[in-house]
Amino acid sequence: MQQMMERTSRMVFDPDRVAAQFGILKRRVGGMPLHYLDSAATSQMPDCVIEAVAAHDRTCRANVKRGVHRLSEEADEAYENARAEAARYLGAADPGEVIFTGGATDGINLLANSLGQEMAQGDEILLSQLEHHSNLVPWQMLRQRRGVTLRFLPVTPNGRIDLSGLERLVTRNTKLVAISHGSNVTGALTDAGAVAALVHDRGARLMLDGAQTAAHGPLDMGALGADYYVFSGHKVYGPSGVGVLWGRKELLESMQPAFGGGEMIVDVTLEKSDYLPPPHRFEAGTPPITQAVGLAAALKWLSSQDLEGLRLHMKQLTDQLMEGLEHIGRRRKIRILGPLWGEPRLPLVSFSVEGIHPHDICQIMSDRHGVALRGGHHCAKPLHDLYGLDGTCRASLAAYTLRGDIDVLLSGMEDCIRILG
Ligand SMILES: Cc1ncc(COP(=O)(O)O)c(C=O)c1O
């Protein structure tokens, strides 16, 4: 009974206890406490993840797959265990569906290079107008190489991908629909199930950019309905330089490699090469071994949290932030992008203040209040063009964000408006 009570109390989400696991948050910036509100760009790593990375390098740093010595075998085992952990987090049917990449951008480029080999003029790829440049530029490059056509789903006034024209825009020439699972600017979430059904009905494939959604708890690839999913380690409390491209096994098996090199072949002669089956066919050269081990530790850490409690905490802080900004906005016009009150959204809020450049706000926030905010177009320039904005400020939250961080942001905003007029 005592044990059960202890276990239950350990599981309940306690923001202060979670924040205490992130040593970096104890540091000061310019003599002030740090208030880190840029987690959608890169989230911090808990100390246990930093230690997992260091422990791997301290004890079994070696290359994978090539060696027959003990360290190499252990490194290989750690790397494949990391793949299995990522597969568990994604609810993937098989660890072989997990390809380690350099990050979400790298995963999308891999897909564009691989799928692109089968595409030609007349083929269509459907994106949306709110995509991160990472899910736009690789497809523009493919258009240049292969002459494919890019089409775009529009955006609703409150920052969602507008799916009302989906039936019309997915044609019999559409090969791929590649859209964000959650916007890094508006925070809007995409109803992937509704998209998947129609896309599959038309014989096309669906890729979801999960760079912003993967950080908010384990996923279920079977239920989601996507064919491909990408995310980055550094946004899910893990290291940078690593990410995942997940793909349905039967699709990966029919895909050509995107990059050539060591580690991905069965046999090489001067004339030709035969490739390994997935996932190794897609991992040319030495993979991000230590980073994958760190990513697995991060996913394990996140999965062990009280996820319902975490979701509630994120919602309460997002509400506090939006309410505070709206309150300030009664005196000085503030425009908040994205879904309205009560609608589901990611725990990030982008906003603009009339007459004040977002970079000036971020500078004052950093220099006078110790607040880390992001300002600019957040690698979604076409979306900002659509809104007629040069840029916005973005505050983005994570498991370690506390009410006090939002309080400092809001009082700092009053200060910015006073100083910048
Ligand atoms: C929605 C979205 N997609 C893709 C990316 C690219 O991620 P990375 O730079 O880690 O490859 C980001 C990063 O901010 C993002 O927010």
The ligand as an SDF file (V2000), in Angstrom:
LIG
                    3D

 16 16  0  0  0  0  0  0  0  0999 V2000
    6.9750   22.4930  -38.1590 C   0  0  0  0  0  0  0  0  0  0  0  0
    8.4510   22.3160  -38.3140 C   0  0  0  0  0  0  0  0  0  0  0  0
    8.9300   21.5520  -39.2970 N   0  0  0  0  0  0  0  0  0  0  0  0
   10.2430   21.3380  -39.4870 C   0  0  0  0  0  0  0  0  0  0  0  0
   11.1600   21.9380  -38.6630 C   0  0  0  0  0  0  0  0  0  0  0  0
   12.6160   21.6940  -38.9140 C   0  0  0  0  0  0  0  0  0  0  0  0
   13.2070   21.0430  -37.8450 O   0  0  0  0  0  0  0  0  0  0  0  0
   14.8040   20.8570  -37.8200 P   0  0  0  0  0  0  0  0  0  0  0  0
   15.3810   22.2180  -37.9950 O   0  0  0  0  0  0  0  0  0  0  0  0
   15.0630   20.2780  -36.4650 O   0  0  0  0  0  0  0  0  0  0  0  0
   15.1560   19.9280  -38.9090 O   0  0  0  0  0  0  0  0  0  0  0  0
   10.7250   22.7660  -37.6290 C   0  0  0  0  0  0  0  0  0  0  0  0
   11.7020   23.4680  -36.7690 C   0  0  0  0  0  0  0  0  0  0  0  0
   11.4260   24.4940  -36.2000 O   0  0  0  0  0  0  0  0  0  0  0  0
    9.3360   22.9490  -37.4350 C   0  0  0  0  0  0  0  0  0  0  0  0
    8.8630   23.7150  -36.4590 O   0  0  0  0  0  0  0  0  0  0  0  0
  1  2  1  0
  2  3  1  0
  2 15  2  0
  3  4  2  0
  4  5  1  0
  5  6  1  0
  5 12  2  0
  6  7  1  0
  7  8  1  0
  8  9  2  0
  8 10  1  0
  8 11  1  0
 12 13  1  0
 12 15  1  0
 13 14  2  0
 15 16  1  0
M  END
$$$$
